[in-house]
């Protein structure tokens, strides 16, 4: 147990949570290693929020065990809240409050605090300390929220959809800040709907669906689990059968849009061969063809679709 505590910041073992007749979390077991960026992804209603809230001690599991920094997450929630920080997807920060005032206020909540001035400089907030929160853009508000999550110099930081609503430049800046936090030795837990974000940031990713853990590995290994699948995208010609495309050799998944169709294939050359044969026989053209490697988007789609097929 001691070695496990030294290695892992968070450990879940057979954790369960039920709301009425619904199993929100089912036999959840995984570890988050110290100093890693750990991603949790899943569709809406998958159990991500419930899982995180139990780790944070906000909800009590119906069964199983959760340890955070070697302590029981339920029995030691008061002690643990001083050792982690949370960036929520939405906050109720008073709009008229000034950034400097918010940093001082949140500092008063904790036994241990970071140097507020240094923290403001590291997040480039030093010129915003006299600005009201409501006057800031979405990107600057997210920086303030991150500063408040770090004000107690936490060992673990929970980030709920950290890029939600940010423009591309602000998103890239947020990613840089998250990577810098890992460089400082913190453990980062990210919940996200953006598979690109999970692929770019996370050392390992847990895929959750219907309250259960369906996969956990590095993004690269999760992608490799698709068997080297490749993506074939082309313009929707408007006169092609989805069922016939799905039946082409080695097609393992289809994406169907009004403007574009994408096929996922584990034998790219053969699928292309039969795709062009079909187009020729049915008198339509494969236009605007694009080929690409599999991504975390593909992993997410395949794993969650697989869970739904098994549940039927």
N, C-alpha and C positions, 0 to 999 in steps of 0.2 A: 504493500500500500504506500509506503514512503517513497519508493522509486517512482511509482505511478504519479504521486503528488508532485514530485520534482519535475516530471516530464510534461504533465498535463495541467493546463490551467482550468479546464472544465471537463467533468466526466459525467455522463448520463448512463444509467444502467436500468433497462426494462421500465422506463418511465411511462406512466399512463395518466390520461386525463379524459374524463367523460362528462359531457353536458347532456343530461337527460338520456335519450336513446342514442346520442351521437358520440362516437369515439373520436374526440378531437386529436388525441395523441395515443398511438398504440405501440407499446413495447419499444420505445425509442432508446437506442443504445449507440452512443458515439463519444469520442474524446476530442477535445480541442487542445492542441499542443501549445505550450508556452511560446510566445514570440511569433506565431503564425497569423496570417490573415485567413480566416475561416469563413467561407460563404455558405449561406443557407438559402436555397431557392426552391420554389414550388408555386403552383397555381394558387389563385385566391381560394381561401378556405382549406388549404392543405394542412394547416396546423403550425405554421411558422411562428406566428405571433404568440400562440399559447406556449409553444416550446420555449421561446425566448423569455416570456414573462415568468415561467417557472424557474428558469435559470437565474433570473434576476431576483427571485424571491417574491414576486408580486402575486403569483398564484401558487397554490399548494398542490402538488401532484397527488393523484389518487393511489398511486403505487409506484414502486421503483425508487431509485436513489439518484440525487443530483449533488455532486460535489463541485464547489468553486474555490479555487486556491486552497484545496485541501479541507475545506469546511463544508458542512451540510448546508445547502442553499436555503432550506426552510428554517432550520433552528438558529442559524447564524446570519439571518438576513440583515439585521441591524449593523453588525460588524462589517459585512461584505459591501454594503451600500457606500461605504467610505473608500472602497478599493476598486470600484468600477465606475465608469462614466457612460452616459447614454445620450445619443443623438437621436431624437425621435423624428418621425416623418412629418409630424405637425406639432406645433407648440402653441402655448397661450401666453407668450411673453408680452407684457404690457407695451403697447406701441409707443407711448411717450417716454418710456424709460431710456436713459442714455446708456450707451454701450459700457462705458466705464462704471456706471452705477450697477449695471447687471453683473459685471465681473466681481465687484466688491460684495454685492448681496449674496451671490452664489458661493463666494469664498467663505462666508459666515456659516454656511450649512455644514461644513466638514471640519474634521479634526486636523487633517493634513491638507495643505493647499500648495498649488504651484505659485511661482512668482507671476502675478497678474501682468506686470509690465513686460516681462520676458515672453509670456504667452501671447500677449497682444502683438509684440514685435514678430514673433515666429509665424503668426497668421496674418501679418501685415495689416493689423487693425489699429495701429498706433494713431493714425490720422482720423479714425472713426470714433474715438473714445467719447467725444462730446456730441456725437450725432445720436438722434433718437432712433430707436429700433425701427419704427414705422417708415422712416425716411430712406432706409437702405433698400438696395435691389435684392432680388432673390439670392444671388450668389453671396452677397455680403451678409445677409441674414443667416445663411447656412454657415458661414465662417463664425459668426457670433455664437450660433448654436453649438458648433464644434468647440469653441473656446469654453463655453459653459460646461460641456461634457468633459473637458480636460482640466478644469479649474482645481480639482482635487488630486491632480497628478496620478490618475488611475493606472492600475496594472492591466486591466481589461477595459476595452472600449467597445460598446455595442452601437452599431450604426444601422439605423433602420432606413432603407432606401436613401442613401446619402446623396445620390445624384438626381433624385426626383425633382423635376421642374427646372433644372439648371440648363443654361445654354451650353453649347459644346466647349467654349473656353472655360466657363466656370466649372464644368464637369471635369475637365482635364486638370484644373487646379486642385479640385477636391481629391482626385486620384493621387496627385503628387503628395498632398498632405497626409493621406492615408498611408502611403508607402513610407513617408518620413516617420510616421508614428511607429510603424513596425521597426524601422531602423533605430528607434529609441528604446526598443526592447519590449514594447507593449504588445499584448495579444489583442487582435482585432476580430470581432465577429460582425459580419456584414449580412444583412438580409436584403435581397434585391430582386426586382423583376427583370433587370437588364442583364441578359446573358453575356453580353459583351463586357460588362463591368466585372462579372464573376470571372470570366476568362482572363481579363487583363490584370486583375488584382490578386485573386485568391490563390493561396498555396494549395488548399484543398476545398472541395465543394461538396456539401451534403444536399442531395435532391430529395425533397419530402413531398409525398402525395397521399391524400386521404389519411393523414395522421401517421403515416409510416415512413421510415427511411427506406428509399428504394435504391439509392446508390451513394457512395462516398469515395472520392478519390481526387487526385490532382486533375485539373482541367484536361491536361494532355492525355492522361490515361482514360478519362471518361470518354473523350473523343475517340480514342483508339478502340474502345469497346464497340463502336459502331461498325467495326470490321473494315476500317479504311474507307468508309462511305464518302462519296463525293457528291457534290450538288450540281445539277444541270438545270440552268434557268433559261427560259426563252419567252418571247412574247406570246400571250394567249391568242391563238388565231381565231377563236370564236366558233370553231366548227369541229371540235375534237372531243371525244368521249373521255371523261375522267376515269371511268372503269377500265377502258382499254389501255390508257396510259399506265394505270396502276398495275395492269397485268403484264406490262413489258418485262422481259427477262432482267432479273437482278435489281428491280426497283423495290426499295424497302419502305418508302414513304413518299407521299406527294403533298405539295403545298399548292393551293389553288386560289388564284386571285383573278379579278376581272381583267387586269392588265398583264399579269405574269403568271406563269406556271413554273414550278420547280420540282424536279425529281431527285430523290436521294438514291444513289446506286452504290452497291458494293463491287460492281464490275463496270467501270465507267465506259470503257471502249465498246463492250457488248451492248450496253443499254443505248449508247449513241447510235450504233449500227442499226438496231431495231427501231429506234425512234425515227431515223431518217427513212427507213423502209415504210413505216406506217404513214408518215407525212406524204411520201410519194404516192402510195396506194390510195390515200384519201384526198389527194390533190390540195394539200395545204403546205405552207413553207415554215420551216423552223427558222425564225428570224430573231435577231438580237440575242444570239446564243452567248451565254456566259457560263464558265466552268469554275467551280470553287471547291476548296477543302471543306470538310465538315467543321462545324463550330459548336460552341456550347448551346446555341439555339437549337441545333439539330439534336444534341444529346437530350436537352430538356423536352423537346417535342416527342422524341422516340420513347423515352422512359415513362413520361406521363401517359402517353397513348397506350403504352404496353400495360400499365397499371389498370387503365380503364377496360382494356380488352380482357384482362384476367378477371376483373370484377364482374363482367357480364355473364 
